Structure formats: structure tokens, C-alpha cells
């Protein structure tokens, strides 16, 4: 399956380690990573996926595919700026949300609109918004949860 991983563009070393572990876990289980294709969480999750020979897709805000981080296999230039945030969760079968700001929050919102299962790992509390976001504590639990959510929806 394709799993969209969302999170901040500027992150700490600890957050990068967590995102990289999510990417490794997804790729080790044969899943494709979809992300925003730039730095921070996006680069770390792609780096982790590539360490396990995984496939990565980056949905970029600008018009240049070359703006993708070096770990993106399939860069998609949109020219949409922040409006591309709608496309990141749309192109995943499920979403793993990591630490981030308002851009990440908007992607969580779009995941809810598109009825994608969302698993949170150190992310926003959106329980009052009617979005069913399962919270977990580890990268492995995040991947377990998105797999289980998709099995339930079949």
C-alpha cells in the first residue's frame, strides 16, 4: 500500500530519527512512502525508506522536480504551494502524522475529508474535530495501525 507520512519541515534530531524509523519500517514491510518531498520529516522518512530499498513519492509544492530531497524516487511537481497539502494524504491509502505545525494540521484535516485512516505519532490532538486519529507510541505501532485500519476497511 501507499502510506502518506506527514510532519514538519523543520524538525529536531530526535524527530528526524523517529521519522527515519517510520520510513524504514514502512519499506521493510513493502509499503511505498508518499510525502511532501522536501526537507525535515519528508527527507528523514524517505531516507529511512531508501535504507530498506523502499520506494518514495514526493508531492512538491513548486514547479521543479529537482527541488525534491535526494531520497525521493518519484518527484511530482505541482506548482500549487501549500495547496499541495491536499494531495499528500489523497495519494496515500492511510496517513501517519508526526510532529509538525499548521501544514501538518491541514494535511490531517484533508486526510479526514478523504476518509483516510490516520495514525498519530507525537502529533496534534484533533479529537474535537471528529477525525478518527489513533495515537501510538512507536514507529512499528504506527505501521501496525495503518495496516490494521486498511484491513478493516476491505
Secondary structure, DSSP 4 states (H G I P E B T S, - for coil): -EEEEE--SS--HHHHHHHHHHHHHHHHTTPEEEE-SSSTHHHHHHHHHHHTT--EEEEESSS-GGGS-TT-SEEEE---GGGGHHHHHHTSSEEEE-S--HHHHHHHHHHHHTT-EEEESS----GGGT--EEE-SSHHHHHHHHHHHHHHH-
